Amino acid sequence: MALSYKSRRRWSLFIFVIGLPLYVVIAVNLVDLLPILPKFLEFFMYVILGIAWVFPLKFVFLGIGQSNPDDDQDKK
């Protein structure tokens, strides 16, 4: 099921405004639950968790910054 450009824009806004701050709180709490870790290992955990959220949601953000492709088809 492919999302339309308009729905991908709405979902991306929802993810950035609601989902990402919620994910940050969950990620910080998860790292905090681990026993005392060296600082460099804790840093790498944050880096991995900071990048990991992008991969499952990459299809939502593709092409969002460009003009609506549906409008280009109507102008021809």
C-alpha positions as a Markdown table, in Angstrom:
| # | Residue | x | y | z |
|---|---|---|---|---|
| 1 | Met | 0.0 | 0.0 | 0.0 |
| 2 | Ala | 1.6 | 3.2 | -1.2 |
| 3 | Leu | 0.9 | 6.4 | 0.7 |
| 4 | Ser | 0.0 | 9.5 | -1.3 |
| 5 | Tyr | 2.2 | 12.6 | -1.1 |
| 6 | Lys | -0.3 | 14.4 | 1.1 |
| 7 | Ser | -0.6 | 11.6 | 3.6 |
| 8 | Arg | 3.2 | 11.2 | 3.7 |
| 9 | Arg | 3.5 | 14.9 | 4.6 |
| 10 | Arg | 0.9 | 14.5 | 7.3 |
| 11 | Trp | 2.6 | 11.4 | 8.7 |
| 12 | Ser | 6.0 | 12.9 | 8.6 |
| 13 | Leu | 4.7 | 16.0 | 10.6 |
| 14 | Phe | 3.1 | 13.6 | 13.1 |
| 15 | Ile | 6.3 | 11.6 | 13.5 |
| 16 | Phe | 8.4 | 14.7 | 14.0 |
| 17 | Val | 6.1 | 16.5 | 16.4 |
| 18 | Ile | 4.7 | 13.5 | 18.4 |
| 19 | Gly | 6.7 | 10.4 | 17.7 |
| 20 | Leu | 10.3 | 11.6 | 17.8 |
| 21 | Pro | 10.0 | 13.3 | 21.2 |
| 22 | Leu | 8.3 | 10.2 | 22.6 |
| 23 | Tyr | 11.0 | 8.0 | 21.1 |
| 24 | Val | 13.7 | 10.2 | 22.7 |
| 25 | Val | 12.1 | 9.8 | 26.1 |
| 26 | Ile | 11.9 | 6.0 | 25.7 |
| 27 | Ala | 15.5 | 5.7 | 24.4 |
| 28 | Val | 16.9 | 7.7 | 27.3 |
| 29 | Asn | 14.9 | 5.6 | 29.8 |
| 30 | Leu | 16.1 | 2.4 | 28.1 |
| 31 | Val | 19.8 | 3.4 | 28.3 |
| 32 | Asp | 19.2 | 4.5 | 31.9 |
| 33 | Leu | 17.8 | 1.1 | 32.9 |
| 34 | Leu | 21.1 | -0.6 | 31.8 |
| 35 | Pro | 23.7 | -1.1 | 34.6 |
| 36 | Ile | 26.4 | 1.5 | 34.9 |
| 37 | Leu | 28.2 | 1.6 | 31.5 |
| 38 | Pro | 31.4 | 3.3 | 30.5 |
| 39 | Lys | 30.8 | 6.7 | 28.9 |
| 40 | Phe | 32.0 | 5.7 | 25.5 |
| 41 | Leu | 29.6 | 2.7 | 25.4 |
| 42 | Glu | 26.7 | 4.8 | 26.6 |
| 43 | Phe | 27.6 | 7.3 | 23.8 |
| 44 | Phe | 27.5 | 4.6 | 21.1 |
| 45 | Met | 24.1 | 3.3 | 22.5 |
| 46 | Tyr | 22.7 | 6.8 | 22.0 |
| 47 | Val | 24.2 | 7.0 | 18.5 |
| 48 | Ile | 22.7 | 3.7 | 17.5 |
| 49 | Leu | 19.3 | 4.5 | 19.0 |
| 50 | Gly | 19.4 | 8.0 | 17.3 |
| 51 | Ile | 19.9 | 6.4 | 13.9 |
| 52 | Ala | 17.7 | 3.3 | 14.3 |
| 53 | Trp | 14.4 | 5.2 | 14.2 |
| 54 | Val | 15.1 | 6.4 | 10.6 |
| 55 | Phe | 15.3 | 3.0 | 8.8 |
| 56 | Pro | 11.7 | 1.7 | 9.4 |
| 57 | Leu | 10.2 | 5.1 | 8.6 |
| 58 | Lys | 12.4 | 6.1 | 5.6 |
| 59 | Phe | 9.7 | 5.6 | 3.1 |
| 60 | Val | 7.5 | 8.2 | 4.8 |
| 61 | Phe | 10.2 | 10.9 | 4.4 |
| 62 | Leu | 11.3 | 10.3 | 0.8 |
| 63 | Gly | 10.5 | 13.2 | -1.4 |
| 64 | Ile | 8.7 | 15.3 | 1.2 |
| 65 | Gly | 10.9 | 18.4 | 0.7 |
| 66 | Gln | 10.1 | 18.5 | -3.1 |
| 67 | Ser | 7.0 | 19.8 | -4.8 |
| 68 | Asn | 3.9 | 17.7 | -5.0 |
| 69 | Pro | 4.3 | 15.2 | -7.9 |
| 70 | Asp | 0.5 | 15.0 | -8.4 |
| 71 | Asp | 0.4 | 18.8 | -9.2 |
| 72 | Asp | 3.0 | 18.3 | -12.0 |
| 73 | Gln | 0.8 | 15.8 | -13.7 |
| 74 | Asp | -2.2 | 18.1 | -13.7 |
| 75 | Lys | -0.2 | 21.0 | -15.4 |
| 76 | Lys | 0.7 | 18.9 | -18.5 |
